[in-house]
């Protein structure tokens, strides 16, 4: 019977095919999505935007359980060394001295950024298609403005880090193999045009959900782009729109969920005492989003372990891939005392780093000695950077004592840098939720995970962008005032107009934005990368190497050049 049915339906199908061959074939998909039926209303366009934001969160912060998540943020540049915790040797990530077209970083980020551009182009083009139904022009323009902002966000990296690049402004519907480069200036000009549209139509920060970029983010980025275009008055105007717009302000006093937190100190002994300062508050979960009362936050990645897609624990058994805690900091629990007794890992306020990204000498000491502020600057307080570690294992004869070079065994002395260098506390949560239990101390931990809504843009950076624009315009008094707004919140000594130069601004960005700003982008944008690599990069200095001038711009990946068979895609000079 089954075979008869198969034969019967085969005859019907053959008849249908034969008859249909006589008519034009028009596909009308009814039960699956195509571009034609996926972009028909606001909800579908917002879904496409959400996918773009997801790619930003994954690509910049949470793609995998690896330190490479944070390669835009200063690792193997000037802020952190990549280090082997077993040998205290520095490891190269970028390969600055031998950089070529097969470089892994370039090969990773070039397609990632163009994928974000492609997503944005599709949204922009489809918004004007006949299939898209809008309730008003304002509704459509808000979506298009957001997509143009994201396109400018991606092109900003390409222009700053590669220079001349292909400028693709339309949805790519068929394979294309004849891309040519546009001048860096044209790319900046396109970014400006996109952002000027965005600031007209994107909703303000009090009208958007967490994780979505508001109008203030577009103004912030427009300020940077105008600096790149050397239009300093326009850069100042754009930054001022955020600083004086009435919705954002620097947080200058204690705030948020953790003001009542008490801690017994890094020796973990004695009664708990009040802990933290306003800078520490900026990095506590539940405090980092504008809607949570943090008026300094402009744009954050959004994470929520309680919802699907929130980088949550039911997706990855180990607790998600936002793992700054795990990869960024030393590994003091591997220290041993003179009697070869191992230290304990204590999870409250210690985090669980594995000593891969170790603070550089520049970020450890150079930037904090400025104006004798090592002990004055809140950003360098014990709440924000741990510099002294204690034996916390009761079995140790040194229990409760500070770990020093005189009370440790030879192996710890040899591995002092990966084990006991300063630890920036902004990467960890004060008390773990308790996803796991440490085998030695029996204390609860989160396996190096947390769900902070990490900053992409923060108002302190807007002040420093305006300071840069004022400096380049020649108004050093205004530049000093902007820098002092940031330093004042940190209780740091004010700077005078004669102190202001690009190095001061880069140092202030390092003090304020360590682990937040896209440090590689900043150094390439300001033309300082090669200089800072040769002054501060640990791998280059330890191995007697020099970063060549060509790395001021990255190479176009070889595979992209070879795939572009219809036109010559010239590489940057020196590659």
C-alpha positions as MATLAB code, in Angstrom:
seq = 'XXXXXXXXXXXXXXXXXXXXXXXXXXXXXXXXXXXXXXXXXXXXXXXXXXXXXXXXXXXXXXXXXXXXXXXXXXXXXXXXXXXXXXXXXXXXXXXXXXXXXXXXXXXXXXXXXXXXXXXXXXXXXXXXXXXXXXXXXXXXXXXXXXXXXXXXXXXXXXXXXXXXXXXXXXXXXXXXXXXXXXXXXXXXXXXXXXXXXXXXXXXXXXXXXXXXXXXXXXXXXXXXXXXXXXXXXXXXXXXXXXXXXXXXXXXXXXXXXXXXXXXXXXXXXXXXXXXXXXXXXXXXXXXXXXXXXXXXXXXXXXXXXXXXXXXXXXXXXXXXXXXXXXXXXXXXXXXXXXXXXXXXXXXXXXXXXXXXXXXXXXXXXXXXXXXXXXXXXXXXXXXXXXXXXXXXXXXXXXXXXXXXXXXXXXXXXXXXXXXXXXXXXXXXXXXXXXXXXXXXXXXXXXXXXXXXXXXXXXXXXXXXXXXXXXXXXXXXXXXXXXXXXXXXXXXXXXXXXXXXXXXXXXXXXXXXXXXXXXXXXXXXXXXXXXXXXXXXXXXXXXXXXXXXXXXXXXXXXXXXXXXXXXXXXXXXXXX';
ca = [
       0.000    0.000    0.000;
       2.831    2.401    0.896;
       4.560    1.781   -2.446;
       1.284    2.418   -4.301;
       0.879    5.747   -2.530;
       4.419    6.768   -3.388;
       3.800    5.884   -7.042;
       0.491    7.768   -7.055;
       1.994   10.938   -5.582;
       4.969   10.654   -7.929;
       2.594   10.737  -10.914;
       0.821   13.811   -9.532;
       4.155   15.544   -8.858;
       5.427   14.751  -12.368;
       2.233   16.127  -13.890;
       2.567   19.287  -11.818;
       6.171   19.781  -12.855;
       5.344   19.213  -16.528;
       2.492   21.699  -16.455;
       4.433   24.271  -14.482;
       7.239   24.232  -17.032;
       4.853   25.897  -19.449;
       4.443   28.920  -17.123;
       6.912   31.476  -15.778;
       8.205   30.319  -12.406;
       7.568   32.918   -9.701;
       8.622   32.002   -6.191;
       6.227   33.087   -3.483;
       7.718   31.981   -0.171;
       4.959   31.530    2.391;
       6.575   29.683    5.245;
      10.204   30.865    5.384;
      11.959   34.211    5.527;
      13.616   35.973    2.609;
      14.837   39.569    2.406;
      11.574   40.440    0.681;
       9.347   39.290    3.540;
      11.760   39.853    6.438;
      11.801   43.657    6.195;
       8.168   44.654    6.120;
       7.504   46.394    9.442;
       9.200   48.117   12.352;
       9.431   44.966   14.472;
      11.317   43.093   11.759;
      13.756   45.975   11.233;
      14.334   46.150   14.979;
      15.043   42.417   14.955;
      17.709   43.008   12.296;
      19.223   45.789   14.417;
      19.202   43.484   17.432;
      21.271   41.001   15.440;
      23.812   43.752   14.739;
      24.052   44.568   18.429;
      24.471   40.876   19.208;
      27.389   40.689   16.775;
      28.984   43.725   18.446;
      28.667   42.143   21.888;
      30.014   38.819   20.661;
      32.805   40.131   18.453;
      34.152   42.770   20.823;
      33.515   41.141   24.200;
      32.081   37.635   24.321;
      32.892   35.489   21.295;
      34.746   32.731   23.089;
      36.446   31.800   26.332;
      39.731   33.483   25.395;
      41.636   36.718   25.940;
      41.370   37.390   22.198;
      37.876   38.729   22.949;
      39.592   41.928   24.078;
      42.187   42.495   21.381;
      40.792   45.937   20.548;
      41.221   47.108   24.146;
      44.988   47.428   24.548;
      46.421   43.940   24.942;
      49.883   43.520   23.417;
      49.894   47.258   22.729;
      50.770   49.563   25.638;
      48.347   48.710   28.459;
      48.768   44.956   28.958;
      51.198   42.206   28.175;
      50.098   38.806   26.988;
      51.963   36.459   29.269;
      52.588   32.795   29.964;
      51.698   32.188   33.591;
      53.962   29.146   33.663;
      57.146   30.903   32.579;
      56.632   34.655   33.078;
      57.552   35.196   29.448;
      55.642   37.622   27.288;
      53.840   36.259   24.254;
      53.216   38.181   21.063;
      49.636   38.415   19.890;
      49.897   40.871   17.008;
      53.423   40.093   15.813;
      54.245   43.778   15.385;
      57.835   43.291   14.224;
      56.841   40.801   11.518;
      53.308   41.976   10.671;
      52.183   40.903    7.178;
      49.042   40.190    5.147;
      48.523   36.846    6.846;
      48.173   38.498   10.241;
      45.423   36.851   12.278;
      44.042   40.043   13.840;
      43.635   41.769   10.478;
      42.115   38.610    9.020;
      39.620   38.470   11.871;
      38.470   42.086   12.069;
      38.326   43.073    8.387;
      35.475   40.621    7.606;
      33.789   41.247   10.963;
      33.577   44.977   10.347;
      32.402   44.552    6.763;
      29.761   42.088    7.962;
      28.407   44.782   10.288;
      28.434   47.223    7.366;
      26.583   44.713    5.185;
      23.915   44.265    7.863;
      23.522   48.035    8.113;
      23.335   48.479    4.338;
      20.567   45.899    4.102;
      18.503   47.711    6.731;
      19.068   51.108    5.090;
      18.179   49.919    1.586;
      15.229   47.751    2.610;
      13.700   50.609    4.579;
      12.877   52.294    1.261;
      11.607   49.146   -0.472;
       7.930   48.897   -1.364;
       7.522   45.913    0.971;
       8.387   48.032    4.034;
       5.314   49.524    5.674;
       5.874   52.431    8.048;
       3.428   54.321   10.214;
       5.385   57.550    9.625;
       8.582   58.958    8.165;
       9.822   59.490   11.726;
       9.476   55.774   12.457;
      11.470   54.870    9.356;
      14.129   57.532    9.886;
      14.787   56.382   13.440;
      15.565   52.875   12.156;
      17.659   54.152    9.260;
      19.484   56.565   11.557;
      20.419   53.737   13.903;
      21.664   51.606   11.003;
      23.717   54.523    9.693;
      25.199   54.995   13.144;
      26.262   51.335   13.205;
      27.715   51.639    9.698;
      29.747   54.663   10.803;
      30.823   52.779   13.931;
      32.298   50.022   11.748;
      33.854   52.355    9.163;
      35.470   54.359   11.961;
      37.652   51.341   12.796;
      38.417   50.563    9.170;
      39.448   54.143    8.362;
      41.525   54.610   11.514;
      43.273   51.246   11.387;
      43.559   50.548    7.644;
      43.287   54.017    6.073;
      42.018   53.720    2.495;
      39.377   50.977    2.294;
      36.477   49.967    0.011;
      33.430   52.132    0.688;
      30.352   49.937    0.300;
      27.064   51.786    0.757;
      24.504   49.506   -0.874;
      23.174   46.090   -0.023;
      25.240   43.429   -1.791;
      22.727   41.097   -3.455;
      25.074   39.209   -5.792;
      28.702   38.119   -5.380;
      31.134   40.959   -6.087;
      34.840   40.589   -6.799;
      35.918   44.036   -8.000;
      36.144   46.224   -4.922;
      38.419   49.239   -5.037;
      39.618   51.442   -2.208;
      38.298   54.873   -1.343;
      40.521   57.446    0.297;
      40.501   57.590    4.078;
      39.151   61.157    3.828;
      36.133   59.949    1.834;
      35.433   57.284    4.434;
      35.516   59.855    7.227;
      33.239   62.131    5.208;
      30.751   59.287    4.756;
      30.876   58.568    8.485;
      30.113   62.214    9.137;
      27.162   62.201    6.732;
      25.785   59.046    8.339;
      26.165   60.453   11.833;
      24.635   63.813   10.975;
      21.579   61.903    9.790;
      21.667   59.727   12.903;
      21.718   62.606   15.389;
      18.599   64.034   13.768;
      16.503   60.895   14.049;
      17.875   58.484   16.663;
      15.974   58.613   19.955;
      17.633   60.191   22.998;
      19.102   58.073   25.765;
      16.012   58.280   27.967;
      13.931   56.735   25.167;
      15.961   53.608   24.345;
      16.308   50.159   25.841;
      19.587   49.035   27.356;
      22.085   47.845   24.778;
      20.813   50.079   21.968;
      22.819   53.112   20.990;
      21.080   56.442   21.665;
      21.440   59.781   19.904;
      24.139   60.717   22.416;
      26.301   57.846   21.118;
      26.011   59.248   17.604;
      27.101   62.692   18.823;
      30.015   61.111   20.713;
      31.202   59.275   17.601;
      30.606   62.355   15.456;
      32.988   64.258   17.717;
      35.729   61.695   17.055;
      35.065   61.685   13.314;
      35.238   65.473   13.166;
      38.624   65.318   14.891;
      39.731   62.921   12.147;
      38.486   65.457    9.583;
      40.363   68.227   11.432;
      37.081   70.082   11.894;
      37.747   70.871   15.520;
      34.918   73.365   16.119;
      32.435   70.770   14.846;
      34.040   68.138   17.092;
      33.625   70.435   20.078;
      30.002   71.121   19.170;
      29.202   67.416   18.867;
      30.816   66.562   22.199;
      29.078   69.503   23.868;
      25.717   68.183   22.661;
      26.294   65.198   24.969;
      28.071   66.957   27.838;
      25.559   69.815   28.055;
      22.535   68.040   26.628;
      20.873   67.676   29.994;
      20.622   63.894   30.045;
      24.192   62.842   30.870;
      26.590   63.910   33.584;
      29.673   62.613   35.352;
      28.850   60.665   38.482;
      30.625   62.543   41.275;
      29.285   60.905   44.453;
      28.603   57.352   45.607;
      25.608   55.744   43.905;
      23.885   52.495   43.050;
      23.441   49.036   44.455;
      26.768   48.490   46.212;
      27.182   51.575   48.382;
      26.455   49.452   51.448;
      29.002   46.764   50.555;
      31.388   45.898   53.378;
      34.659   44.025   53.111;
      37.281   42.900   55.609;
      40.161   43.823   53.305;
      42.399   41.822   51.030;
      43.745   39.860   54.000;
      40.187   38.586   54.558;
      40.505   39.012   58.327;
      38.600   41.145   60.783;
      35.215   42.831   60.590;
      33.787   44.056   57.345;
      34.125   47.796   56.790;
      32.562   50.147   54.207;
      34.222   49.662   50.837;
      34.378   51.548   47.554;
      34.326   54.999   46.035;
      32.465   56.636   43.173;
      34.828   55.226   40.529;
      34.351   51.724   41.970;
      30.581   52.237   41.834;
      30.796   52.824   38.071;
      31.748   49.165   37.538;
      29.306   47.302   39.735;
      26.627   45.145   38.159;
      23.310   46.928   38.284;
      25.034   50.328   38.168;
      26.436   50.456   34.660;
      23.399   51.370   32.566;
      21.815   54.802   32.161;
      18.402   53.443   33.125;
      19.939   52.140   36.356;
      20.737   55.694   37.403;
      24.231   55.958   35.956;
      23.981   59.188   33.960;
      27.575   58.797   32.808;
      26.789   55.697   30.735;
      26.160   56.468   27.050;
      26.213   53.078   25.346;
      26.830   49.640   26.868;
      26.752   46.070   25.707;
      23.670   44.510   27.245;
      23.794   41.275   29.218;
      21.118   39.508   31.202;
      21.575   35.913   32.391;
      17.830   35.531   32.953;
      16.754   35.880   29.318;
      17.475   33.934   26.155;
      20.306   35.565   24.238;
      21.511   37.412   27.328;
      24.909   35.653   27.423;
      23.302   33.494   30.054;
      24.286   30.393   31.941;
      21.832   28.065   30.233;
      23.523   28.686   26.874;
      27.049   27.833   28.006;
      27.375   25.496   30.945;
      30.405   27.392   32.217;
      28.469   30.623   32.502;
      28.647   32.572   29.256;
      31.556   34.119   27.393;
      31.870   37.544   29.013;
      35.101   36.512   30.693;
      37.076   39.671   31.445;
      37.367   38.457   35.039;
      38.980   35.219   33.864;
      41.594   36.564   31.471;
      42.529   40.015   32.750;
      44.727   39.948   35.839;
      47.397   38.047   37.836;
      47.087   34.682   39.543;
      48.062   35.240   43.201;
      46.556   32.014   44.526;
      49.416   30.136   42.853;
      51.875   31.883   45.152;
      53.629   29.666   47.703;
      55.213   30.704   50.957;
      58.803   29.906   51.964;
      57.580   26.572   53.335;
      56.075   25.621   49.971;
      52.504   26.011   51.266;
      50.150   27.148   48.521;
      47.974   30.197   48.920;
      44.178   29.926   48.807;
      41.959   31.450   46.175;
      39.481   33.762   47.905;
      36.645   34.749   45.593;
      35.103   37.790   47.246;
      36.745   40.763   45.502;
      39.602   38.641   44.200;
      38.118   37.367   40.958;
      39.492   34.348   39.158;
      41.994   35.576   36.542;
      44.443   33.141   34.999;
      47.321   35.560   34.343;
      47.110   35.954   30.591;
      46.678   39.744   30.377;
      49.123   41.379   32.776;
      49.295   45.121   33.347;
      52.219   46.830   31.595;
      54.766   49.028   33.321;
      53.135   52.009   31.639;
      49.688   51.267   33.104;
      51.094   49.928   36.383;
      53.212   52.895   37.403;
      54.059   55.504   34.759;
      50.585   56.972   34.405;
      49.953   57.076   38.177;
      53.102   58.970   39.133;
      51.946   62.063   37.260;
      51.956   65.126   39.541;
      52.736   62.889   42.505;
      49.191   61.497   42.456;
      49.986   57.821   42.982;
      48.231   57.775   46.372;
      45.712   60.515   45.627;
      43.968   59.464   42.411;
      40.800   57.481   43.218;
      41.301   55.366   40.115;
      44.464   54.020   41.726;
      42.894   53.475   45.153;
      42.894   50.060   46.830;
      39.227   49.757   45.844;
      40.060   49.945   42.144;
      43.544   48.402   41.855;
      44.865   45.734   44.201;
      48.608   46.026   44.626;
      49.165   44.066   47.838;
      48.252   40.406   48.249;
      48.055   38.371   51.448;
      48.478   34.760   52.432;
      44.903   33.627   52.994;
      45.522   29.935   53.638;
      45.214   29.213   57.404;
      47.683   26.353   56.932;
      50.448   28.829   56.108;
      52.783   30.111   58.799;
      52.384   33.486   57.082;
      48.581   33.495   57.198;
      47.252   37.055   57.132;
      50.623   38.567   56.215;
      51.323   40.511   53.024;
      53.071   38.477   50.356;
      56.547   39.876   49.765;
      59.599   38.786   47.872;
      61.190   37.732   51.154;
      58.487   35.287   52.313;
      57.790   33.326   49.133;
      59.443   30.241   47.664;
      61.809   30.357   44.699;
      59.160   29.413   42.123;
      56.893   32.287   43.182;
      59.809   34.692   43.130;
      60.618   33.610   39.580;
      56.979   34.069   38.537;
      56.321   37.287   40.431;
      54.948   39.157   37.453;
      52.157   36.775   36.396;
      51.276   35.996   40.008;
      51.449   39.224   41.969;
      51.261   42.260   39.711;
      48.462   44.831   40.132;
      44.887   43.758   39.478;
      42.326   46.233   38.124;
      39.103   45.489   40.008;
      36.703   46.937   37.457;
      36.656   43.534   35.729;
      35.186   41.533   38.629;
      32.016   41.491   40.762;
      32.374   42.024   44.536;
      30.641   38.799   45.581;
      30.163   35.787   43.305;
      26.716   34.450   42.560;
      28.128   30.984   43.114;
      28.147   28.944   39.913;
      30.947   26.743   41.225;
      32.899   25.958   44.387;
      36.659   26.261   44.721;
      38.246   22.901   45.577;
      40.740   24.346   48.077;
      39.012   27.182   49.914;
      35.483   25.781   49.419;
      34.326   29.289   48.568;
      31.754   29.951   45.886;
      32.925   31.414   42.582;
      31.606   32.180   39.087;
      34.379   30.600   37.020;
      35.605   34.011   35.883;
      32.217   35.100   34.488;
      29.975   38.071   35.141;
      27.218   39.925   33.347;
      28.256   43.545   33.511;
      26.752   45.877   30.903;
      30.248   46.853   29.787;
      30.827   50.372   28.536;
      31.247   51.012   24.832;
      30.989   54.773   25.378;
      31.101   56.707   28.641;
      30.829   60.454   29.234;
      34.343   60.695   30.663;
      35.605   59.778   27.183;
      33.400   62.460   25.632;
      35.155   65.038   27.831;
      38.525   63.724   26.701;
      37.481   63.870   23.048;
      36.452   67.491   23.519;
      39.741   68.157   25.299;
      41.582   66.727   22.295;
      39.577   68.875   19.884;
      40.151   71.985   21.993;
      43.884   71.248   22.162;
      44.158   70.741   18.405;
      42.141   73.930   17.854;
      44.661   75.769   20.008;
      42.454   76.441   23.037;
      44.594   74.903   25.760;
      42.593   76.560   28.534;
      39.398   74.824   27.428;
      41.306   71.565   26.912;
      42.673   71.710   30.467;
      39.171   72.394   31.816;
      37.810   69.277   30.121;
      40.657   67.125   31.417;
      40.154   68.559   34.888;
      36.462   67.637   34.836;
      37.569   64.006   34.622;
      40.499   64.391   37.004;
      38.393   66.308   39.507;
      35.971   63.432   39.907;
      39.002   61.226   40.634;
      40.360   63.707   43.215;
      43.470   64.078   41.050;
      45.537   67.261   40.895;
      44.347   69.700   38.239;
      46.404   70.266   35.117;
      47.364   73.668   33.730;
      47.087   74.668   30.104;
      50.853   74.326   29.736;
      50.581   70.648   30.679;
      48.243   69.790   27.827;
      49.536   67.757   24.902;
      48.566   64.520   23.166;
      50.606   62.377   25.541;
      48.766   63.807   28.535;
      45.409   63.051   26.911;
      46.490   59.489   26.082;
      47.742   59.030   29.648;
      44.440   60.351   31.019;
      42.521   57.987   28.736;
      44.619   55.116   30.106;
      43.941   56.146   33.704;
      40.217   56.596   33.175;
      39.332   54.087   30.445;
      41.657   51.123   31.035;
      39.924   48.039   29.626;
      37.107   50.138   28.150;
      38.373   52.272   25.295;
      39.360   50.724   21.984;
      42.974   51.538   22.716;
      44.360   50.199   19.445;
      41.953   52.380   17.495;
      42.870   55.431   19.601;
      46.611   55.031   19.106;
      46.228   54.485   15.357;
      43.814   57.404   15.017;
      46.196   59.756   16.819;
      49.268   58.514   14.943;
      50.894   57.336   18.168;
      50.846   53.549   17.770;
      54.425   52.959   16.598;
      55.852   55.350   19.200;
      53.901   53.771   22.060;
      54.714   50.235   20.957;
      58.409   50.979   20.997;
      58.176   52.744   24.365;
      55.856   50.409   26.250;
      55.217   47.067   24.517;
      56.610   44.342   26.756;
      57.225   41.678   24.131;
      59.125   44.030   21.826;
      61.262   45.396   24.659;
      62.034   41.988   26.183;
      63.099   40.604   22.815;
      65.043   43.589   21.524;
      62.594   44.164   18.667;
      61.279   47.325   17.056;
      57.847   47.959   15.629;
      58.374   49.124   12.022;
      56.737   52.276   10.661;
      54.423   50.263    8.410;
      52.311   49.044   11.363;
      50.882   52.552   11.701;
      48.303   50.978    9.384;
      47.240   47.340    9.295;
      47.635   45.101    6.234;
      44.635   44.142    4.142;
      44.293   40.371    4.584;
      45.824   38.359    1.761;
      42.675   36.264    1.327;
      40.641   39.429    0.706;
      43.084   40.643   -1.923;
      43.208   37.278   -3.675;
      39.417   36.891   -3.675;
      38.992   40.306   -5.300;
      39.721   38.985   -8.795;
      37.919   41.701  -10.752;
      40.092   44.591   -9.587;
      43.415   45.247   -7.932;
      43.054   45.831   -4.196;
      46.370   47.426   -3.305;
      47.744   46.701    0.138;
      49.001   49.364    2.492;
      52.566   50.578    2.158;
      55.201   48.151    3.382;
      53.096   44.973    3.101;
];
